[in-house]
């Protein structure tokens, strides 16, 4: 059996490795558009900010590592077309320009996502960057280390945008963050994101929410970011307004996709076409709370799980995905934020009859040195008392608490039962009644 994998970062290499570990008689060929395989892309903002000195430390396994276990690796090769009827991919060698075809028995599409580039005037200026690959990270870091690059404007306040704000701020730059919506980190409810927004301001970040960028004016020296409310000077502009699935090459095929272009897959990563699978940021994912397959949540955790599941399905191991909760975490200078399950806005859209509670507590015993605040918000289904979603913001120890709520949502533990679970306790780590207990027991 010949398996072709398109894309070799997270999901693709997870699948390829699973196939080779389990079924060595399979021939596995990987086509990767870039020059690096299997790296921790989520670490890129920390590399840019010089918390990670060497980008090679983010590379999990190299081309040689994969070839040693029998995987055929083709770097700088882009799949530009698909003939599903004859089971062929059309491949372009980006170094030579040569175009050729390759046959497959099973195909995995794991092409990831690419940054959204808006059609603004000036968006093609060489000092307007996006962060998606290691090569992008190297370029941005190089610019940030230049003394004459002082004023940084970051457009978009999602995960990458906020993490890059901290990266640039830690390097002593003047940072402006512009967000079209009326809050940063729109996946959080507004009152939770507000605490993290204040943390940005405390660290001298110029935060501008509710502003729409109109153009990037580079007619004079530097770049002027023109919005519907103001104008901001920039030596470097970084776009982080979101991503979209990298699936344009599938136009004209019968592979079903949702409105944003993500490939619709089932719980075994199968697409609508026999013998074609998809995984990672180019694909949909089954959401356990929404009970839907057509959900798009581009997270590294999801991509790695989907890749392994796709590999299992390709070799005939019928492992069905149990579902994502969209659990996520972020560091914002000294603070932490985390979310799992539904936000309140999502609960409204999903027509749940719910109630919410928000509590404030401490991250450890008040008499132990340096106690710091933690805030937790729960969204609970009124009838069943099952937790639909949880959010937490605070300081050390906050983010990891979200995993307890993720497990509760996954297993369906009622909120009043979770409020009595026997958690570990010691003064440096928690109060006798942990913030999790307090939040759960506040639900009436």
Secondary structure by P-SEA (a helix, b strand, c coil): cbbbbcccccaaaaaaaaaaaccccbbbbbbbccccccccccaaaaaaacccccccccccccaaaaaaabbbbbccccccccccccbbbbbbcccccccccccccbbbbccccccccccccccccccccccccaaaaaaaaaaaacccccbbbbccccaaaaaaaaaaaaaccbbbbbbcccccccccccccaaaaaaaaaaaccccccccccccccccccccccccccccccccbbbbcccccccccccccccccccccccbbbcccccccccccccccccbbbbbccccccccccccaaaaaaaaaaaaaaaaccccccccccccccccccccccccccccaaaaaaacccbbbbbbbbbcccccccbbbbbbbbbbbccccccccbbbbbbccccccaaaaaaaaaaacccaaaaaaccccccccccccccaaaaaaaacc
